[in-house]
Amino acid sequence: MFQQTTLDNGLRIITSSMPHTRSVTLGFMVGGGSRYESDEEAGAFHFIEHLCFKGTPTRPTPREISETIEGVGGIMNASTDREITTYWCKVARPHFDIALDLLVDMVCNPLFDANELEKERSVILEELAMSNDHPDARAGLLIDETMWPNQALGRDVGGSHESVSKLSRDAMMRFVTHQYVPSNAVVSVAGNVTHEEVVESFNRYLGDWKTGTPLDWYPAINDQTAPRVRTEYRKSEQAHICLSLQGLSVDHPRRYISDMLSAVLGEGMSSRLFLELREERGLAYEANSGNTHYRDTGALEIYAAVDPKNAIVAIETILVELEKLKSGIPESELTKSKEFAKGRLMLRMEDTRSVALWLGSQALMRKEMLTVDEVVERIDCITTDDLHKMANELIVPEGMNMAVVGPFRSSTKFEKLLGAPAAA
């Protein structure tokens, strides 16, 4: 499915040739995100990502950057997470060279112009304010703060109003100098291309990219011994409920078992949570679960949005469904969930963007890279006994976290549901 070459300076180049497609996607991934930042520097990597779109020596304005890609009908975007920053372009195959030149220029030669920096600071503060206005987004942030209190994993990737307001150009350039180096980056290309032409092109552009020593990230501190509950008052029409359990790291040998447990619980319209909360009880329009995997930890997360008067019964229902998982899962349900997970993965692989980013993130984040067939093989090996053991290991009262955003002045009734100590 893929080929890989490492340049002399340490830059890894991954390609997946998809000759039946008319597009090509180029992904540029850097090992850097909020886990590398102190509290005072929070939001630096997200800020850097924004500034890469604000101009380069050859394209000194944001308009010139956007017109370069949109002028050939392409699309371009970027994202910053806790451990990785991703830039990508998707274009019609004839415009591969344009996308390559633009992407390298943006990521490796940003101007960091002082005027543009201050304008973008205001834009990012507006972005943070916008997220704060959405109670579902707030619930997602609050559950991270609850699960990983007073540490990098529990912070908003974008930082806070206070930290972003004070971030200096020098602080951001320090991260660029250390993290934006070939040994800490991966280029991934998928589409109607050959490995040889991609390697030759990137070697021509980045073969002399200066090396450096990346900074380390802040490890997770998992010292939870009792359930935790956080609430935030919002005069909202719905209660936004997040429950989270300590999960597995990205390279954990049983990672796919925990993923399958989530598929059974809350992924898709035939999952247990969706059927019980929506179809049987009519409590929620949206109810789902998912796994997040980091370098040294992870989380199994559940989300539901309900009428505030139904919040307690919705949480009770979720807790019952979690307990049911510990009693065992029928073979027929496991088979259905396996086919669901495999089918979703294979459908994703029809899109050049999905393929490029999937392969690139694996190369950067994992100790081994898997093909789709290898992932499918691991899924097929999962047994009902595997799920039974995983459910009983992960679903424990002392590892439970809950965040609720809605019109609630007190968290007392939610703390009683989990048996959590009362908030100070």
N, C-alpha and C positions, 0 to 999 in steps of 0.2 A: 504493500500500500504506500510505502514511503521510502525515500532514499535520504541519506544523511552524509554531510561532509563538514569537517571542521577546518577552518582556515588556519594559517600559521599563527595568527594573533588570538586564536581561541573562539572566534565567532562560529557558532553552529548554524548550518544552513540545512533546512529540512524541505523536501519537496514531495508532492504527490501529483503524479501526472494523471490528468483526467481529460484525455484527448477528445471525448465526446462533447465537452462543454465549449461554449463560446466566450466564457469569462475566465478571468484569472484574479485571484485574491492574494495580496501580499500582506503578511502579518509581521510586525516588528515588535518583539516582546522584550522587556527589560525587567530584571529582577529588582523590583523596588516598589514600595507601597507604604501604607501607614504603619506597618509593623516595624519599620526602620526608623520611625520618627519618635522623638521625645515629645512630652506634652507641649512644650513650648514651640516645637517645630511642626505640630500637627497640621496636616493639610499641605505640606510642602510638595509631595509627589503629585498630588492632584493639581496644584498650582503649576508645577512644571509642565504637566501634560497640556494644560490650557495654553501656556506660553509658547509651546512648540507650534501652535497654529497661528501665532501672531506676527510671524515674519522671519525671514532669513536674509543673508546678504544678497542672494540672487532674486529673492521674492520678498521684498522688504515690507509688504503690507498683508494683512489677513485676506484682503480681497484677491490679491494675486495668487495666494495659496488656494483659496476655494475655487477661483476661476480656472486654475490649471486642471483640477480634477473634474469639475462640473462641465468644463468646456468640451470634454470628451464623453460626457454622459456617465462618468464614474461616481462612486460614492466613497466617502472617507469618514472615519470616526476614530475615537480613542476612548479608553476607559482606564481608571485607576482602581485597584483593589488593595487588599491588605498586603499582598505579597508580590504583585505583578502589575506592571503598566503595559498596556497593549495599544498599539497604533496599527491601523489597517486601511488598505485601499482595495476596492473591487472595481475592475474595469473590463471592458470588452478586450479580448485577446490582442487586437492590433495595437492597443495603447499600453501594453506592459511596460515599455521603456519609460513612458511618461510617468506612470505610477511609481516605478522604481526610483527615478530621479527625484520626484517630489518627496516620497517617503523618507529617503535617506537625507535629503536636504533638511526637512523639518526636524527629524529626530537628532541629527548629528550637528546641525549648524544653526540652532535658534539664536535670534538676536538678543533676546532678553532686554529689549529696549526699555528704558526706565519709564517713559510715558505710557507705553503699552502695558507695562507691568502694573502701573497704578490703575489704569482703566480696567484691566482684567481682575484686579483685586476687588473692585466694586461689583463686577459681574459674578464672581464666585460668592461674594457675600449675599447677593441676590439669590443665587442657586441654593445656598444653605437655608436662606429664609423660606424659599419655595418648598423645600423638603420639610421644613418645620411646620408648614401649613397643612401638610397631609398627615392625618392621624395614623394611617397604615404605615407610612414611612417612619413616623415617630415610634410606633410599636416595634418595628424592626430594629431601630437603633437602641431602644430601651432594653430589648431582650439581650442584645450584645453587652450592654453596660451591666446588666444583671448577671450574666453568665461569666463575664471576664471583668470584674470591677477593678478600677484603678490600674489598668494596663492597656497596652497599645491595641490589643484585639478588641477591646470593649469601646474604643473611640470611633466616632464618625470618620470615615475615610477622608472626607473633605475638610476635617478639622473643625474648629469652633470659630465663632465670630471674633473672639479675642485673639486666638492664635493666628488666624489668617490676616487680621488687621495689623499684626506686628511682624509677620514674616518678611525678612529682608532678602534682597537679591543675593547677597553673599551666602546666606544660609542655603538657598536653593542651589546656587552654583556648586556648593560643597557636595550636595547629593549628586548632582550631574557629574561632577568630576570622578566620584567614586563608583557610582552605579551605572552610568551610561558608558560602559566599556565593553569591548567585544567578549571577554570571558564571562560577562554577566548578561549576555543578550542572546536571543535566538531569532533568526529570520525563517519564516515558514511561508511557502508559496504553494498554492494548489490551483490547478486548472490545466489548460491546454498548453503545457510547457514541458520541456525536458529538464532533467536534473542538471545536465551539463551546461545548458545555456544560462540557467539561474545561477549556478556557482560561478561561472565565468563573469556574469554581470556584477554580482555582488563583490566578487574579488577585485574587480576593476574599481568599484566605488569605495569599498571598505577594507581592502587588503592592507592598507597602511593605517587603519584606525588605531589610535594610541591605546595601549593597554593600561590597566590600572588595577587596584586592589579594592574589591567591593567591601562595603561595611556589613556588619552582622545585623541580624534582626533581633527584636526583643522576644524571648521565649514566652510561651503561655504559662501561666501559673494556675494550675487546677488544684485548689485546696478546699473545694467545697465539701462540707460535711452535713449540710442540712438544706432543705428546700429554700429557695429565695423568690420573693415576689416584689415587683415594682408596679406602681400605678401612676398614671399622669392624667390630671383632670383636663378634659376637653368637652366643650358643649357641642358634642357631635351627635349625629343621628344614629351612629352605630358604635358598638364596643368593639375595638380591635384587639384581638387576643393572640398572643404568641406564647407558645410553650416550647421549651428547649431542654434537651438532655445532652450530657457530655457524649461526644462521638469519637470517631476514629480519624487518624491522620491520613494524608493522601497516599502514603506508601504502606499503610498497614495491610498485612497479608489477608485480612478478612474484610477489607473495605467494601467489596462488592456484596458481601452478605448484609452489611448495614444498609447499603443502597437498596437491596431487594426488600428489606424490612420496611423501608420507607415507601417503596412502590406498592406493597400490600396495604399499608396504612392509609396513604393519602395522595397518591399520584394517579390522576385520571378520574373520569366520571364513574368508574366501576370500583373505585377503591372503597375501603371500609368507611373512612371518615366522610367522604362525599355521599355515599349511600345513606349513612345514618343521620348525618346532620342536615342534609338537604332533602334527599328523596323521602326518607321515612318521617322525619320530624319537622321539616320545613323551617329550620332555624336559621339557615345561612344560605346566601347566594354563593359565597366562595369559602371553600375549606380545603386545605391541602397540607402536604408535608414535603420535606426535602432534606437532603444531607449537604452539609458544607464540610469540606476537607481541607485542612491546612497542613503545613509542614510537620507540626508536632502535636496537633490536636484536631478536633472536629466537633460537629454538633448535628443532632437530629432535631429538626425544627418543625413546628406545626403552627399553622395560621388559620384563623377564622374570624369573620366579621359578622356580628349579629346585632339585633335590637338589644339595647342595654338591659331591658327587662328580662331578656333571655340569656344573659351572660353566664349566670351561675349554672343553669341547666346545660348550656353548651359546653362549659368546662367539665362538668360532671360526665357528660357524654364522652368527651375526648378521653378523660381519665379511664372510663370503663373500657373504651376501645383499646387503649394502651395495655390495660391489664389482660384483655382477651388475647392479645398477641403472645403473652407469656404462657398461655395454656396450650399453644400449638396452632399450627396452620395446616389446613388440609392440603394434600398433594395437588388436588385440582386447582386450588387457589394459587399455589406456588407456580404451577405450570402457566396459568393465565398471566401472572405477574412477570414471569420470565419472558414470555412472548411480548408483553407490553414493553418491557425495558429494551429488549433486543430490537424490536421493530422501531421504536423511537430513535435509537442510536443509528440504525441503518438508514432511516429516512433522512436524518441530519446529514449523512454523508453524501447526499446528492448535490449539496450546495458547496461551492468552492470556498466560501467564507467560513462555513462551519468546519470544513476539513482543515483548512489552514490554521485556524485558531485552536482547534482541538489538538492537532499535532504539535503546534508550537508551545502551547501551555504544558503539554506533557514533557516535552524536551527540557523546558526550563524548570519545572516544578518537581518532576518525579525522577526516581533513581533508574527506572526502566521505562521504555516507550513500548506501548502495546498497539497492535493493529486491531481493527474492528473484529476480525475473526478471533483474535486472542481474548478480547473482552467477552465476546459471545461464549467462548469456551469456558471461561471462568464463571459466567452466569449459569451456564448449563450444569456446572458441577455442584451448584448450591442445592442442599437437601433441606427437607423440613426440619431435621434435627439441627442443622446449622442455624436456621432461623429461630428455633426454640431457644437454643443457647444464647444467641445474640440478644434476643428480646429480654431474657432474664438478666443478662449482664448490663444492658444499657438502661432498661426501664426500672430504675430504683428510686425510691422517694428522696433519698439524700442527694440525688443528682438532678432533681427537677428544678427548672426555672420558669417563671411566668412573668409576662409583662402585659398590662392591660391599659389601653388608652381609651378614654371615654368619660361620660359624665358621672364620675365616681369621686367623691371627696375623701373616701377612706379605702384602704386596702385590706381592712380587717377580714371581711367575708371571703376574700380571695386567699388570704393567708390560711384561714381555717380549712379551706378545701385541700390545700397541699400539706397542711400540718407544719407550716413554716413559722419560724419565730416572728413575733410582732416586730414591725419596723420601729427603729429608735425614734 
